[in-house]
Every structure is written in structure tokens, then in C-alpha cells.
Amino acid sequence: MTGVSTLRQFEDRFGSPGRALSRLIRPSIAAKNGRTMVWGDWSAIEARVLPWLAATRGAEGVLDIFRASDADKSVPDIYMHEAANVLGMNVDEMWAEYRQKNPRAKNWRQQGKVPVLSLGFGGGVGALQHMAVNYGISITEDEARVVVDKWRENNRWARAFWDALWKALLVAMEHPDVPQEVGRVVYLFDPGYMGGTVFCFLPDGRPITYPGVKWMKREREDREGNVTERVELTYMRGYERVSLWYGVLAENVTQATAASLLRDCLCRLSPAQSLKGAREQVFTSPFAQVHAEVIGHTHDEIIVETEDNDDDVNAVRAILHAEMGRNPDWATGLPLVAEVSDNWYYTKTVG
């Protein structure tokens, strides 16, 4: 019983052991002596990219909320707007309490953040509950169903985009080599490539590939253990066959576009390599003048190391904020903003 009691005491203080241990990973990454770290975290990158890709009037309304809160921190952000929708409250009154640091208003914002981050790719009750756990929110299945229904009703553009992606893929398969445009992406089916491959071309021209696409019968087991057989569209991923559905398509185009943004920004921030055989590098990075260099990244963060003095740190912070907020030519109209932090060790971004 001692072990069980100790575990419960640990969870009461630090949360689940898994999450507590994961929080120790970042601080294990530290700068060299005399250096410090500066990193930028794209704010809600997936929640911005998805509606931008949809390119519809309803989706543009979501982007307008981002644009307004990016330009003026005194106006409600997207999470508080969604909280107002879910809770049936006035967003301006809620935001006023949040800015006054009312604890209950912070909880409201979390209740809006969870559906925004979990439901954009067609997820339902399970996805919402899983995300809620990450933010310390307990929600029953019935409560989750209400939130899912309200989010989908308030974001009809998302449901329309999911359906449009799915339809475009199916039409592409029916009409090989004929491009099918949906929002800012294009699907094309090549029946002669790797057993029949669907390509999805992103706004920057980079393709996502779904090789060996075909319909097949597959068995599914529900939570009660009941096994049913149904026909699903599948493709080859590595050595296994994976199911395709509109949620996968929405997630893939969003995350792949976000990855393109990351690649573009990393290229701008990194020194250009000299030609083979040349003795010196040609530095074109904006960090070259402040003795800084990119040392790592995650899917939505870029980590830089620089000299540990206020002038260099402030200069790197300004550069990182500007470059991560800069749109490539192919991403016109996508609101981008990064929250920048610095410390001698890597930790969670505080914006």
C-alpha cells in the first residue's frame, strides 16, 4: 500500500508520472558555458493553417480572429471565442475577467482551447477527452458530446472542408491524371505509379503521396469487443496498410503545410553552405552578426543559441520573432506569430 499511496501523492502534486517525466526532457537541453538559448514557438500553428487551407468565407472569419488578437492583445483570442461558444457566454465579458487574472476565466479559456486543438481533424468525443486530460480538465462522455456538437456547429467551414477533401480524393481516383483542386491543395491520381498513387500537392508545391490506394474489407473492434467488417479505402505506409478518411486528409495537409513553413524559416535562418571544395562558408543568416546559430527545432519551435549578453539575446529575440512571423510567397494571407522565450536551458515557451 505504501507504493500506491506514494504514487497518489506524486500524482496529486505533479500529475501523471508520464507527463511529469516528459517535462524533464526540455530542461535537460542546456546551452554551453557563456551562451544562452532563445526559441520561438509558433502560436496555434495548426489552428491557423487548417482554415487558411480551406480558403472559404467561414474559415476566413476564424483567421480574422487570429489577425485581430495578433495585432491587439486587448481583444479576445480564438480560445476565448470558442469558450464563449461552448459555454454560451459573452466573449467580451469573459475576456475582461481573464485580463483581470480571474482564476475561473483562465479555466474558461482552457475549455475553449481544448476543442480548438483537438477537433479540427474530424476528431470526436475520444479526441476531445484525450486532449482535455493534457490540460487537467475532467469531462464526461456526455459533456464531451455536447462540446463536439457545439464546435462543429460553430465551425461549419471545417466540416465542409473535410467533406471537400474526401470528395476531391475520390473524384481524382475516378479521373486519373485530372487535377482536383480543393481550397489551397490539389489532388491527382496516377494509376501507374506504385500500384496507383494519389498525390496531394501543397501550396508550396511539395506533394504528399498515398501509394497503393485501394478499397478493401477490414475488421474493426469497438470498445465492447464487438467485431464488425467494413470496406475502407487504404494505402501503403511503410510495410503496413493504413486506412484513409477525411480526418487523416485534413491532418496531413495541415501538418505538412506547417512543416513547409518550418523548412522555409530554417533555411532563411541558417548559413548558406559553400560550394564543394571551397574553404569557407558564406553566411547569409540574419544571425551571423550576433554570433548565433540554430541548434534544433520541434514541429512548431525553432531553438537558437547565442552569446549570453543582453544585446545579443535581444537581437536574436527580435530576429526570431520577425522571421517566424514572415510569410513565404506561397503563404500570403496566413496570419503567423511566434512567442519567443530565452533561458540558459530549454523549457516551455512563455509568451
Secondary structure, DSSP 8 states (H G I E B T S, - for coil): -HHHHHHHHHHHHH--HHHHHHTTTGGG-B--TTEEEEEEEETTHHHHHHHHHH-SHHHHHHHHHHHHHHH-TTS--HHHHHHHHHHT--HHHHHHHHHTT-HHHHHHHHHHHHHHHHSTTS--HHHHHHHHHHTT----HHHHHHHHHHHHHHTHHHHHHHHHHHHHHHHHHHSTT--EEETTEEEEEETTSTTSEEEEE-TTS-EEEETT-EEEEEEEE-TT--EEEEEEEEEEETTEEEEE-HHHHHHHHHHHHHHHHHHHHHHHHS-B---TT-SS-B---TTGGGT-EEEEE-SSEEEEEEESSHHHHHHHHHHHHHHHT---GGGTT----EEEEEESB------
